[in-house]
Amino acid sequence: MSDTPAAPRPTSVPPLIVTQDNEFWFAGAREGRLLIQRCGDCGTLRHPPGPVCPHCRSFEWDTVESARRGTLHSWTVVHKPQDPGFRYPLVVGLVDLAEGTRLVADFDDLGEGGADRLRIDMPVEVFFGEHPHGETLPRLRLAAEEAGA
């Protein structure tokens, strides 16, 4: 047994790492816009953002705005470790956006039944909310046609 005290656990969410490759995405989120990077040469959409097109290796890019609708590809329910900035159990979804890319985000309150209400390919919507570290980030909710079901 060691006399060395355990390292303190973080009590807040660390700041996000914003780079020149993803700053446009965070700026869009602050405006309530979900922006997807598009190759300026071949038109391939990519997320997460990066400096080079994985298809043609071009450095040229612009953005398209997502309609913020998609279908649930998968999800997980996180119980531990817990961060005081989030409510648990934390339901995190992987969404196939209508534009053809994927997004990972946490669900808003799923109401009665919680994660048991989820199923593969169900329609979901992306909205924006402030997270504990101060950034505005995408969150997920059931699409209107599913919310009342």
C-alpha positions in Angstrom: 0.0 0.0 0.0 1.4 3.4 -0.9 1.3 6.5 1.2 1.0 8.7 -1.9 -2.5 10.3 -2.0 -4.7 9.5 -5.0 -4.8 12.2 -7.6 -7.8 14.5 -7.2 -10.7 13.7 -9.6 -11.8 16.6 -11.8 -14.9 18.3 -10.6 -15.8 20.1 -13.8 -15.8 19.5 -17.5 -12.4 20.5 -19.0 -12.5 23.2 -21.7 -13.0 22.1 -25.2 -10.1 22.1 -27.6 -10.9 24.5 -30.4 -8.6 24.6 -33.4 -8.4 26.3 -36.7 -9.9 23.1 -38.2 -13.0 23.0 -36.0 -13.6 26.6 -34.9 -16.2 27.2 -37.6 -18.2 24.3 -36.1 -18.2 25.8 -32.6 -19.1 29.2 -34.0 -22.0 27.7 -35.9 -23.2 25.9 -32.7 -23.2 29.2 -30.8 -25.6 30.5 -33.5 -27.8 27.4 -33.3 -26.5 26.1 -36.7 -25.1 22.6 -37.2 -22.5 23.0 -39.9 -20.9 20.1 -41.8 -17.6 20.4 -43.5 -17.6 19.8 -47.3 -14.7 19.2 -49.6 -14.2 22.1 -52.0 -13.0 19.7 -54.7 -14.9 16.5 -54.6 -17.9 17.5 -52.4 -17.5 14.8 -49.8 -19.1 15.7 -46.5 -17.1 15.0 -43.3 -17.6 15.1 -39.6 -15.8 15.5 -37.3 -14.1 18.4 -39.1 -10.5 18.0 -40.3 -7.9 19.7 -42.4 -7.8 17.2 -45.3 -10.6 15.5 -47.3 -10.3 11.7 -46.5 -11.6 10.9 -50.0 -9.4 13.1 -52.3 -6.8 14.6 -49.9 -7.8 18.2 -50.8 -7.3 21.0 -48.3 -10.1 23.1 -49.8 -13.4 23.1 -48.0 -16.6 25.0 -47.2 -19.7 24.1 -45.1 -23.3 23.1 -45.5 -25.9 23.6 -42.9 -27.6 20.5 -41.6 -31.4 20.3 -41.4 -30.7 18.9 -37.9 -32.8 15.7 -38.4 -31.7 12.2 -38.6 -32.2 8.6 -37.4 -30.8 6.9 -34.4 -28.0 4.5 -35.4 -27.0 3.4 -31.8 -26.9 4.6 -28.2 -25.4 3.9 -24.9 -26.4 4.7 -21.3 -23.5 6.0 -19.1 -23.8 5.5 -15.4 -20.1 6.0 -14.3 -17.8 7.8 -13.9 -20.0 10.7 -13.2 -19.2 14.3 -13.8 -21.2 16.9 -11.8 -22.0 18.8 -14.9 -24.3 16.1 -16.3 -27.5 14.3 -15.2 -27.2 10.5 -14.9 -28.0 8.1 -16.3 -26.6 10.0 -19.4 -27.9 8.7 -22.7 -25.6 9.3 -25.6 -26.7 8.7 -29.2 -25.0 8.1 -32.5 -27.2 9.7 -35.2 -27.1 9.3 -38.9 -27.9 12.8 -40.1 -30.1 13.3 -43.2 -27.0 14.8 -45.0 -25.1 11.6 -44.7 -22.7 12.2 -41.8 -22.9 11.0 -38.2 -23.1 13.0 -35.0 -22.5 11.9 -31.4 -24.5 13.9 -28.7 -26.3 13.3 -25.5 -30.1 13.1 -25.3 -32.3 15.7 -23.5 -34.8 14.3 -21.0 -36.4 11.3 -22.6 -39.4 11.4 -20.2 -41.2 8.3 -18.9 -39.4 5.1 -20.0 -36.1 6.9 -20.5 -33.7 5.0 -22.8 -36.1 2.1 -23.0 -38.1 4.2 -25.5 -35.2 4.3 -28.0 -34.9 2.0 -31.0 -32.6 1.8 -34.0 -33.7 4.0 -37.0 -36.1 6.1 -34.9 -36.3 9.8 -36.0 -34.4 12.3 -33.8 -33.8 16.0 -33.9 -30.7 18.0 -33.0 -31.1 21.2 -30.9 -28.5 23.3 -29.1 -28.0 23.7 -25.4 -25.4 25.2 -23.1 -23.1 22.7 -21.4 -21.4 23.2 -18.1 -18.1 24.4 -19.5 -19.9 27.3 -21.2 -20.0 26.1 -24.8 -23.2 25.7 -26.8 -23.3 22.1 -28.1 -25.7 19.9 -30.0 -28.1 17.7 -28.0 -30.6 15.2 -29.1 -34.4 14.8 -28.6 -37.0 12.5 -30.1 -38.5 13.9 -33.3 -42.0 15.4 -32.8 -43.7 12.3 -34.2 -41.9 10.1 -31.7 -42.1 12.4 -28.6 -45.8 11.7 -27.9 -45.6 8.0 -28.7 
